[in-house]
Amino acid sequence: RDREREAGEERAVVINEAFARKFQLGPNPLGRHMTMGETKKGTALDLEIVGLVKDARYSDVKEKAPPQFYLPYQRDKNLRSASVYVASNVPPETIIGAIRQRVAQLDPNLPLEDLRTLDEQVRVNVAPDRTISILTMLFGGLATLLAMIGLYGVLAYNVERRTREIGIRQALGADAASVRWLVLGEVGRLVGLGVIIGIPLALALSRWTRSLLYRLADTDSLGTALLAALTLAAIAALAGALPARRAAAIDPMTALRHD
């Protein structure tokens, strides 16, 4: 009887929902039979499906759960390691020591490696993505700083080039506020053009970035694009404030004599 029971256990297999969908096993695949490897005419279906479990990501949290089936570990004669998950209602840090003691009681020669919580495992899995995101933020900040410096240089040069025009406007009655708005209006046009071109491109590229980042939703991409547009608008206004102030302070007589 023990041999019959062991043989029955060896023939048992548990599949996940993705496996059932891929092979069209229907909503209740229990009791159906399958086998591993290539099948030929007359091949015995020596595995019986005895359980159906929900999909679980296997090795990458960003990828969809692959079709999988699970065998009793006694069936694998070449098994060298196994992963065991422990569910508990208490904080994981309080039971790690108890787990080590229990395993040592069961088998003192059994090594226990990579003991960590599920949250830690997820952090390890997404560590490369986190590194990429940090580097992206650093380079994005550097690019923003360079854009601010470049915009300031362009506006300062433009004010210098239009000094005579600004003097004529002031001589005809333009006040300091209108001169400032003249310079800031150019900033607004540059920012508006950048927003009109940049946001659609950012939303189009978000389809690609969603495949690289974990749990990135469509609303995240839109919110990020709008936040970036507002940030760049504020930076552009700050970069244009000093040239606008300098333009408003130009003496009309000096400006008219400017070559």
C-alpha positions in Angstrom: 0.0 0.0 0.0 2.8 2.4 0.8 4.3 1.8 -2.7 1.0 2.4 -4.3 0.5 5.6 -2.4 4.0 6.8 -3.3 3.4 6.0 -6.9 0.2 7.9 -6.8 1.9 10.9 -5.3 4.6 10.8 -8.0 2.0 11.0 -10.7 0.3 14.0 -9.2 0.9 17.4 -10.8 -0.4 20.9 -10.0 -0.8 23.5 -12.7 -1.3 27.3 -12.7 -4.0 29.3 -14.5 -1.7 30.3 -17.3 -0.9 26.7 -18.0 -4.7 25.9 -18.2 -5.3 28.8 -20.5 -2.4 28.0 -22.8 -3.5 24.4 -23.3 -7.2 25.2 -23.2 -8.0 22.8 -20.3 -11.2 24.6 -19.4 -12.3 25.9 -16.0 -12.0 22.6 -14.3 -8.9 20.7 -15.4 -8.7 18.4 -12.4 -8.5 14.7 -13.3 -7.0 15.3 -16.7 -3.7 13.7 -17.7 -0.5 15.0 -19.3 3.2 14.1 -19.6 6.5 15.8 -19.9 8.8 16.1 -23.0 8.0 15.1 -26.5 5.0 13.0 -27.2 4.7 10.3 -29.8 1.9 8.0 -30.8 1.3 5.6 -27.9 3.0 7.9 -25.3 1.5 7.3 -21.9 0.1 10.3 -20.1 1.6 9.5 -16.7 0.8 12.7 -14.9 -2.6 13.5 -13.4 -3.6 17.1 -12.7 -4.7 17.2 -9.1 -4.6 21.0 -8.4 -5.1 24.4 -10.0 -3.3 27.4 -8.4 -3.3 31.1 -9.2 -0.6 32.6 -11.4 2.5 33.8 -9.7 5.5 35.6 -11.2 8.4 33.3 -11.4 11.7 35.1 -11.7 10.8 38.7 -12.9 8.1 40.9 -11.3 7.7 42.9 -14.5 6.9 39.9 -16.7 3.6 38.1 -16.8 3.3 34.8 -15.0 4.5 32.0 -17.3 2.6 28.7 -17.8 3.9 26.3 -15.1 3.2 23.0 -13.5 4.5 21.7 -10.2 5.7 18.2 -9.3 6.3 16.7 -5.8 9.9 17.4 -4.9 10.4 13.6 -4.3 10.1 13.0 -8.0 13.2 15.1 -8.8 16.2 12.9 -8.2 18.6 15.7 -9.1 17.1 18.3 -6.7 19.9 20.4 -5.2 18.0 23.3 -3.6 14.4 24.3 -2.9 12.6 27.5 -1.9 10.2 27.4 1.0 7.8 30.2 1.9 6.5 30.6 5.4 3.3 32.5 6.0 2.9 34.2 9.4 0.7 36.8 11.1 3.6 38.2 13.1 6.4 40.5 11.8 8.9 38.4 9.8 11.9 39.7 11.8 10.6 38.0 14.9 10.4 34.5 13.4 13.6 34.3 11.4 15.5 32.9 14.4 12.7 30.4 15.1 12.8 29.2 11.5 16.6 28.6 11.7 16.1 26.7 15.0 13.3 24.5 13.5 15.3 23.6 10.4 18.3 22.7 12.5 16.1 20.4 14.6 14.8 18.7 11.5 18.2 18.3 9.9 21.4 19.8 11.4 23.3 19.2 8.1 20.7 21.1 5.9 22.1 24.5 4.9 19.7 27.4 5.1 20.6 30.2 2.6 19.2 33.5 1.4 16.7 33.8 4.2 14.7 37.0 3.5 11.2 38.4 3.5 9.1 38.6 0.4 9.4 42.4 0.3 13.2 42.0 0.4 13.1 39.5 -2.4 11.1 42.0 -4.5 13.6 44.7 -3.7 16.4 42.5 -4.8 14.6 41.6 -8.1 14.0 45.3 -9.0 17.4 46.6 -7.8 18.7 47.1 -11.4 15.5 49.1 -12.2 16.0 51.2 -9.1 19.6 51.9 -10.1 18.5 52.9 -13.6 15.8 55.2 -12.2 18.3 56.9 -9.9 20.8 57.4 -12.7 18.0 58.7 -14.9 17.0 61.2 -12.3 20.6 62.4 -11.9 21.0 62.8 -15.7 17.6 64.4 -15.9 18.6 67.0 -13.2 21.8 67.7 -15.0 20.0 68.1 -18.3 17.5 70.5 -16.6 20.4 72.6 -15.2 22.1 72.8 -18.6 18.7 73.8 -20.2 18.3 76.5 -17.7 21.8 77.9 -18.3 21.3 77.6 -22.1 18.0 79.4 -21.9 19.5 82.2 -19.8 22.3 82.6 -22.3 19.9 82.8 -25.3 17.7 85.4 -23.6 20.7 87.5 -22.4 22.1 87.5 -25.9 18.7 88.4 -27.4 18.3 91.3 -25.0 21.8 92.5 -25.9 20.9 92.2 -29.6 17.6 94.1 -29.2 19.0 96.9 -27.0 18.4 99.6 -29.6 14.8 98.3 -30.2 14.1 98.3 -26.5 15.4 101.9 -26.3 13.1 103.0 -29.1 10.2 101.4 -27.4 11.0 103.2 -24.1 11.4 106.5 -26.0 8.0 106.0 -27.5 6.4 105.5 -24.0 6.9 101.9 -23.1 7.3 101.4 -19.3 9.5 98.9 -17.5 6.6 96.4 -17.0 5.9 96.2 -20.8 9.6 95.7 -21.5 9.8 92.9 -19.0 6.8 91.2 -20.5 8.4 91.6 -23.9 11.3 89.4 -22.8 9.1 87.0 -20.8 6.8 86.6 -23.8 9.6 85.1 -25.7 10.1 82.7 -22.8 6.5 81.8 -22.9 6.6 81.1 -26.7 9.7 78.8 -26.2 8.1 76.9 -23.4 4.7 76.6 -25.2 6.4 75.2 -28.3 8.4 72.7 -26.1 5.2 71.6 -24.3 3.3 71.1 -27.5 6.0 69.0 -29.0 7.3 67.3 -25.8 4.2 66.0 -24.1 2.9 63.9 -27.1 6.4 62.5 -27.5 6.6 61.7 -23.8 3.3 59.9 -23.8 4.3 58.0 -26.9 7.5 56.9 -25.3 5.7 55.9 -22.1 4.5 52.7 -23.8 8.1 51.7 -24.0 9.0 52.8 -20.5 6.1 50.8 -19.0 7.9 47.6 -20.2 11.0 48.7 -18.3 9.6 49.9 -15.0 7.6 48.0 -12.4 3.9 48.9 -11.9 4.0 51.9 -14.1 0.4 52.9 -15.1 -0.9 55.2 -17.9 -1.9 57.9 -15.4 1.7 57.9 -14.0 3.1 58.8 -17.4 0.5 61.6 -17.9 1.1 63.0 -14.5 4.9 62.9 -14.9 4.7 64.7 -18.3 2.5 67.5 -16.8 4.7 67.8 -13.8 7.8 68.1 -16.0 6.1 70.7 -18.1 5.2 72.8 -15.1 8.8 72.4 -13.7 10.3 73.5 -17.0 7.9 76.5 -17.2 9.0 77.6 -13.7 12.7 77.1 -14.6 12.2 79.0 -17.9 10.6 81.9 -16.0 13.4 81.9 -13.5 16.0 81.9 -16.3 14.2 84.8 -18.1 13.7 86.9 -15.0 17.2 88.4 -14.9 17.4 89.3 -18.6 13.9 90.8 -18.3 15.0 92.9 -15.4 18.2 94.0 -17.2 16.1 95.0 -20.3 13.7 97.0 -18.2 16.7 98.9 -16.6 18.1 100.0 -20.0 18.5 103.8 -20.3 16.7 104.9 -23.5 19.5 107.4 -24.5 22.2 104.8 -24.0 20.2 102.2 -25.9 19.7 104.6 -28.9 23.4 105.1 -29.1 24.0 101.3 -29.0 25.5 99.9 -32.2 
